[in-house]
Amino acid sequence: MEENQNGVFRHRRTNFSAVSNMALQDERLSLKAKGLYSLIQCYNGKPNYRLYKRNLLKLCKEGSKAFDSAWKELKDTGYLKIYRIPSGDNDRFKYEYDLLDEPDLDTPSLINLNKKGEVIPPKAPNISKKAMPAPENPHTPQKGVYANSDISHAPLFVPNANGNICEPHPMPNGGERRNTDPRNTDLRNIESIIPSDGSIDKLREGLKEQIEYEYFEENCPEDIAGIETIVGCMADMLTSPSTKISGVVQSREALKTYIDRVDSCTLREFMQDMKSKDLSEVKNVNAYWRSSFINFLRAQELLKLQI
């Protein structure tokens, strides 16, 4: 038996491959997810056999992207639970996986345990202020970097866009500067959507679950520092009204569309890309990582459109 028990499946005490009909008949699961579910059940039911996630990947003909996609399906639909357990070694954790016969959406896919093996209840969100409904805006936003419009007071929320001042609907700074102008201090000083009362920790935990942080802890410990940096950058961008990317101020809403699509596959590719960069002369490391990350995500989206 291997000494390192990190990433092991909890053994099922059966000598045959019993596959849940509920999972196989679940219309939410793709064929590849059902195949992965059956494969796990097959190997996890073998006597005197310890099934590890890393070995499971080697059993699949498909690449890591297809595997990660099927794995995420099982998590999102409630069939796969991940137990995060303190290992007692330099504040690190080990992970165990449990594949259920029936989906459980009442508990999160990532379950934290304490040193005694007891479940740590998830922290309740601590948002002090209710979200205010957006005010009605008769303006018609124009898209494009050099957008133009004949509408008398159409706001153009893009760099170098032209637009006339509208007295009934002034800009936050009185209309003297465009909303995307980095000198627009009124825009940049809007109160963050997340209060500074510790609830940002919940946001970071949510981002870690989104990117399958345990995968990097288990398989790429040398990248953890970089992963932590990216998680911090994403949290900052989601809690700030706007963020400067490559010298241009971008709104939280625009950046969120990219961040929401980040997964472990995307992050692995970005980390590989960053290894070829020379950061020796970079003065603001966080700003460089932030801009590099968003630019990488945009390039990936453009690439998908060309395929």
Buried (B, 14 or more C-beta within 10 A) or exposed (E): EEEEBBBBBEBBEEEEBEBBEEBEEBEEBEEBBBBBBBBBBBBBBBEEEBBBBEBBBEEBEBEBBBBBBBBBBBBBBBBBBBBBBBBEEEEEBBBBBBBBBEBBEEEBBBBBBEEEEEEEEEEEEEEEEEEEEEEEEEBEBBEEEEBEBEBEBBBBBBBEBEBEEBEEEEBBBEBEBBBBBBEBEEBBEEEEBBBEEEBBEBBBBBBBBBBBBBBBBBBBEEBEEBBBBBBBBBBBBBBBBBBBBEEBBBBBEBBEEBBEEBBBBBBBEBBEEBEEEEEEEEEEEEBBBBBBBBEBBEEBEEEEEEE
